[in-house]
Amino acid sequence: QVQLVESGGGLVQPGGSLRLSCAASGSFLGFGTMGWYRQAPGKQRELVAHITSGGSTNSADSVKGRFTISRDNAKNTVYLQMNSLKPEDTAVYYCNAKSLGYRGEYDYWGQGTQVTVSS
């Protein structure tokens, strides 16, 4: 059974930093692309950044230069280092991982962790 366990959210002042972690487990063939999405109140869920198993990354224009995604394949863990946080970064952040199967990939989501940027 695939599980994603997130940690690291919280309240931070504008300009501050937070680091999110997501540990994935339970995939017999491992995980492909892993990433972070976020959803602010009244808005649709949007991609923040993702990273392939080979280390290629992609991120939203709104976070480029401020957020960095990385992963530890040995631990099946993906990280999101968030610097220079802005109030508009306030949202619930969700980890996503694609579990590899013999017939394709299967999407799994974490439970979400709240990030609030406020003075």
C-alpha positions as YAML, in Angstrom:
chain: A
units: angstrom
residues:
- id: 1
  name: GLN
  ca: [0.00, 0.00, 0.00]
- id: 2
  name: VAL
  ca: [1.52, 3.29, -1.10]
- id: 3
  name: GLN
  ca: [1.74, 5.99, 1.53]
- id: 4
  name: LEU
  ca: [3.04, 9.55, 1.37]
- id: 5
  name: VAL
  ca: [3.86, 11.27, 4.65]
- id: 6
  name: GLU
  ca: [4.44, 15.01, 4.55]
- id: 7
  name: SER
  ca: [6.05, 17.24, 7.12]
- id: 8
  name: GLY
  ca: [7.47, 20.73, 7.52]
- id: 9
  name: GLY
  ca: [4.57, 23.12, 7.06]
- id: 10
  name: GLY
  ca: [3.76, 25.95, 9.43]
- id: 11
  name: LEU
  ca: [3.52, 29.68, 9.96]
- id: 12
  name: VAL
  ca: [6.33, 31.91, 8.76]
- id: 13
  name: GLN
  ca: [6.81, 35.63, 8.26]
- id: 14
  name: PRO
  ca: [7.21, 37.13, 4.78]
- id: 15
  name: GLY
  ca: [10.77, 36.67, 3.61]
- id: 16
  name: GLY
  ca: [11.22, 33.58, 5.73]
- id: 17
  name: SER
  ca: [11.98, 29.99, 4.79]
- id: 18
  name: LEU
  ca: [10.44, 26.57, 5.24]
- id: 19
  name: ARG
  ca: [11.43, 23.10, 4.11]
- id: 20
  name: LEU
  ca: [8.80, 20.51, 3.26]
- id: 21
  name: SER
  ca: [9.53, 16.79, 3.20]
- id: 22
  name: CYS
  ca: [7.52, 13.91, 1.77]
- id: 23
  name: ALA
  ca: [8.49, 10.32, 2.44]
- id: 24
  name: ALA
  ca: [6.95, 7.75, 0.10]
- id: 25
  name: SER
  ca: [6.70, 4.04, 0.75]
- id: 26
  name: GLY
  ca: [4.97, 0.90, -0.42]
- id: 27
  name: SER
  ca: [5.74, 0.84, -4.16]
- id: 28
  name: PHE
  ca: [7.24, -2.48, -5.25]
- id: 29
  name: LEU
  ca: [8.78, -1.03, -8.42]
- id: 30
  name: GLY
  ca: [9.62, 2.36, -6.94]
- id: 31
  name: PHE
  ca: [8.59, 5.88, -7.77]
- id: 32
  name: GLY
  ca: [8.90, 7.97, -10.89]
- id: 33
  name: THR
  ca: [8.27, 11.69, -10.90]
- id: 34
  name: MET
  ca: [7.56, 13.22, -7.50]
- id: 35
  name: GLY
  ca: [6.43, 16.73, -6.84]
- id: 36
  name: TRP
  ca: [4.56, 19.35, -4.90]
- id: 37
  name: TYR
  ca: [1.25, 21.01, -5.66]
- id: 38
  name: ARG
  ca: [-0.58, 23.67, -3.70]
- id: 39
  name: GLN
  ca: [-4.13, 24.85, -3.29]
- id: 40
  name: ALA
  ca: [-5.09, 28.22, -1.86]
- id: 41
  name: PRO
  ca: [-8.63, 28.92, -0.62]
- id: 42
  name: GLY
  ca: [-10.99, 29.40, -3.54]
- id: 43
  name: LYS
  ca: [-8.39, 28.44, -6.12]
- id: 44
  name: GLN
  ca: [-7.57, 25.34, -8.10]
- id: 45
  name: ARG
  ca: [-4.71, 23.06, -7.17]
- id: 46
  name: GLU
  ca: [-1.58, 24.06, -9.08]
- id: 47
  name: LEU
  ca: [1.82, 22.56, -9.72]
- id: 48
  name: VAL
  ca: [4.63, 24.06, -7.66]
- id: 49
  name: ALA
  ca: [7.52, 21.86, -8.80]
- id: 50
  name: HIS
  ca: [8.31, 18.31, -9.76]
- id: 51
  name: ILE
  ca: [11.42, 16.20, -10.16]
- id: 52
  name: THR
  ca: [12.02, 13.02, -12.12]
- id: 53
  name: SER
  ca: [13.86, 10.01, -10.77]
- id: 54
  name: GLY
  ca: [16.84, 11.17, -12.84]
- id: 55
  name: GLY
  ca: [16.84, 14.59, -11.20]
- id: 56
  name: SER
  ca: [15.29, 16.76, -13.92]
- id: 57
  name: THR
  ca: [13.14, 19.49, -12.44]
- id: 58
  name: ASN
  ca: [10.37, 21.81, -13.49]
- id: 59
  name: SER
  ca: [8.74, 24.55, -11.45]
- id: 60
  name: ALA
  ca: [6.06, 27.19, -11.71]
- id: 61
  name: ASP
  ca: [7.19, 30.64, -12.82]
- id: 62
  name: SER
  ca: [5.85, 32.11, -9.58]
- id: 63
  name: VAL
  ca: [8.38, 30.18, -7.49]
- id: 64
  name: LYS
  ca: [11.42, 30.12, -9.75]
- id: 65
  name: GLY
  ca: [14.47, 31.47, -7.98]
- id: 66
  name: ARG
  ca: [12.83, 31.04, -4.56]
- id: 67
  name: PHE
  ca: [11.86, 27.37, -4.24]
- id: 68
  name: THR
  ca: [14.11, 24.38, -4.85]
- id: 69
  name: ILE
  ca: [12.93, 20.80, -5.23]
- id: 70
  name: SER
  ca: [15.21, 17.85, -4.56]
- id: 71
  name: ARG
  ca: [14.91, 14.16, -3.82]
- id: 72
  name: ASP
  ca: [16.75, 11.32, -2.17]
- id: 73
  name: ASN
  ca: [16.01, 8.21, -4.23]
- id: 74
  name: ALA
  ca: [17.45, 5.88, -1.61]
- id: 75
  name: LYS
  ca: [14.88, 7.19, 0.88]
- id: 76
  name: ASN
  ca: [12.05, 7.78, -1.62]
- id: 77
  name: THR
  ca: [11.82, 11.26, -0.20]
- id: 78
  name: VAL
  ca: [11.21, 14.56, -1.96]
- id: 79
  name: TYR
  ca: [11.96, 17.96, -0.46]
- id: 80
  name: LEU
  ca: [10.84, 21.48, -1.19]
- id: 81
  name: GLN
  ca: [13.06, 24.25, 0.11]
- id: 82
  name: MET
  ca: [11.05, 27.46, 0.13]
- id: 83
  name: ASN
  ca: [12.91, 30.74, 0.56]
- id: 84
  name: SER
  ca: [11.80, 34.38, 0.34]
- id: 85
  name: LEU
  ca: [8.25, 33.34, 1.11]
- id: 86
  name: LYS
  ca: [5.43, 35.69, 0.22]
- id: 87
  name: PRO
  ca: [1.86, 35.93, 1.55]
- id: 88
  name: GLU
  ca: [0.63, 34.64, -1.82]
- id: 89
  name: ASP
  ca: [2.49, 31.39, -1.15]
- id: 90
  name: THR
  ca: [-0.05, 30.64, 1.58]
- id: 91
  name: ALA
  ca: [-1.79, 27.38, 0.69]
- id: 92
  name: VAL
  ca: [-2.12, 23.73, 1.52]
- id: 93
  name: TYR
  ca: [0.83, 21.96, -0.07]
- id: 94
  name: TYR
  ca: [0.33, 18.42, -1.35]
- id: 95
  name: CYS
  ca: [2.98, 15.87, -2.20]
- id: 96
  name: ASN
  ca: [2.43, 13.82, -5.34]
- id: 97
  name: ALA
  ca: [4.24, 10.67, -6.39]
- id: 98
  name: LYS
  ca: [3.86, 8.39, -9.37]
- id: 99
  name: SER
  ca: [4.13, 4.77, -8.30]
- id: 100
  name: LEU
  ca: [5.60, 2.56, -11.00]
- id: 101
  name: GLY
  ca: [3.61, -0.51, -11.97]
- id: 102
  name: TYR
  ca: [3.86, -3.20, -14.64]
- id: 103
  name: ARG
  ca: [1.05, -1.53, -16.60]
- id: 104
  name: GLY
  ca: [1.95, 2.09, -16.06]
- id: 105
  name: GLU
  ca: [2.16, 4.75, -13.39]
- id: 106
  name: TYR
  ca: [-0.32, 5.43, -10.64]
- id: 107
  name: ASP
  ca: [-0.81, 8.81, -8.93]
- id: 108
  name: TYR
  ca: [-0.74, 9.08, -5.16]
- id: 109
  name: TRP
  ca: [-1.23, 12.13, -2.94]
- id: 110
  name: GLY
  ca: [-0.21, 13.10, 0.54]
- id: 111
  name: GLN
  ca: [-2.66, 14.43, 3.09]
- id: 112
  name: GLY
  ca: [-1.50, 18.02, 2.65]
- id: 113
  name: THR
  ca: [0.41, 20.38, 4.92]
- id: 114
  name: GLN
  ca: [-0.57, 23.97, 5.60]
- id: 115
  name: VAL
  ca: [1.88, 26.75, 4.82]
- id: 116
  name: THR
  ca: [0.90, 30.20, 6.05]
- id: 117
  name: VAL
  ca: [2.98, 33.27, 5.27]
- id: 118
  name: SER
  ca: [1.90, 36.18, 7.42]
- id: 119
  name: SER
  ca: [3.30, 38.88, 9.65]
...
